[in-house]
Amino acid sequence: MRLFNLLHQPLIQTLDLPCREKEFYEENPEHGQRCLLDLTIPEEQSGFATVVWFHGGGLTGGIEHTPMELTLDPVHPNAVAACG
């Protein structure tokens, strides 16, 4: 999915990438959604910094989201890997 951060810098976001082996999701359906990775990267750029964001909730609560503020940089936006 293509989107823009608050500085109108173009980003590409890929949601729900598996972080664990397939068997984990089959054996733990209640935690499956919490163990997926959302990856947001700057479009058409390289050499960017990457922020790893773990949501609170101990894999049992909370709402998964990617804080778009973490992508902000006036020159080069950061990539964000969010899980939880």
QUILIN-V415602 format. One record per pair of residues at least 24 apart in sequence whose ideal C-beta (glycine too) atoms are under 10 Angstrom apart, sorted by the first residue. I is the first residue (numbers start at 1). J is the second residue. If there is no record, write none. Layout:
i=I j=J
i=I j=J
//
This chain:
i=1 j=40
i=2 j=43
i=3 j=40
i=3 j=43
i=3 j=66
i=3 j=68
i=3 j=71
i=4 j=43
i=4 j=68
i=4 j=71
i=4 j=77
i=5 j=40
i=5 j=42
i=5 j=68
i=5 j=69
i=5 j=70
i=5 j=71
i=5 j=72
i=5 j=73
i=5 j=77
i=5 j=78
i=5 j=80
i=6 j=68
i=6 j=69
i=6 j=71
i=6 j=72
i=7 j=68
i=7 j=71
i=7 j=72
i=7 j=73
i=7 j=74
i=7 j=75
i=7 j=77
i=9 j=42
i=9 j=43
i=9 j=45
i=9 j=71
i=9 j=72
i=9 j=73
i=9 j=74
i=9 j=75
i=9 j=76
i=9 j=77
i=9 j=78
i=10 j=42
i=10 j=43
i=10 j=44
i=10 j=45
i=10 j=77
i=11 j=40
i=11 j=41
i=11 j=42
i=11 j=43
i=11 j=45
i=11 j=66
i=11 j=68
i=11 j=71
i=11 j=77
i=11 j=78
i=11 j=79
i=11 j=80
i=12 j=39
i=12 j=40
i=12 j=41
i=12 j=42
i=12 j=43
i=12 j=44
i=12 j=79
i=13 j=38
i=13 j=39
i=13 j=40
i=13 j=41
i=13 j=66
i=13 j=68
i=13 j=71
i=13 j=80
i=13 j=82
i=14 j=38
i=14 j=39
i=14 j=40
i=14 j=41
i=15 j=39
i=15 j=40
i=15 j=64
i=15 j=66
i=15 j=82
i=16 j=64
i=17 j=81
i=17 j=83
i=19 j=81
i=19 j=83
i=19 j=84
i=28 j=59
i=30 j=59
i=30 j=60
i=31 j=58
i=31 j=59
i=31 j=60
i=32 j=59
i=33 j=59
i=33 j=64
i=33 j=84
i=34 j=58
i=34 j=59
i=34 j=60
i=34 j=61
i=34 j=62
i=34 j=64
i=34 j=83
i=34 j=84
i=35 j=59
i=35 j=83
i=35 j=84
i=36 j=64
i=36 j=82
i=36 j=83
i=36 j=84
i=37 j=64
i=37 j=81
i=37 j=82
i=37 j=83
i=37 j=84
i=38 j=64
i=38 j=65
i=38 j=66
i=38 j=80
i=38 j=81
i=38 j=82
i=38 j=83
i=38 j=84
i=39 j=66
i=39 j=79
i=39 j=80
i=39 j=81
i=39 j=82
i=39 j=83
i=40 j=66
i=40 j=67
i=40 j=68
i=40 j=70
i=40 j=71
i=40 j=77
i=40 j=78
i=40 j=79
i=40 j=80
i=40 j=81
i=40 j=82
i=41 j=71
i=41 j=77
i=41 j=78
i=41 j=79
i=41 j=80
i=41 j=81
i=42 j=71
i=42 j=73
i=42 j=76
i=42 j=77
i=42 j=78
i=42 j=79
i=43 j=77
i=45 j=76
i=45 j=77
i=45 j=79
i=46 j=76
i=47 j=76
i=48 j=73
i=48 j=76
i=48 j=77
i=48 j=78
i=48 j=79
i=49 j=73
i=49 j=76
i=49 j=77
i=49 j=78
i=49 j=79
i=49 j=80
i=50 j=78
i=50 j=79
i=50 j=80
i=50 j=81
i=51 j=78
i=51 j=79
i=51 j=80
i=51 j=81
i=51 j=82
i=52 j=79
i=52 j=80
i=52 j=81
i=52 j=82
i=52 j=83
i=53 j=80
i=53 j=81
i=53 j=82
i=53 j=83
i=53 j=84
i=54 j=81
i=54 j=82
i=54 j=83
i=54 j=84
i=55 j=82
i=55 j=83
i=55 j=84
i=56 j=84
i=57 j=84
i=58 j=84
i=59 j=83
i=59 j=84
//
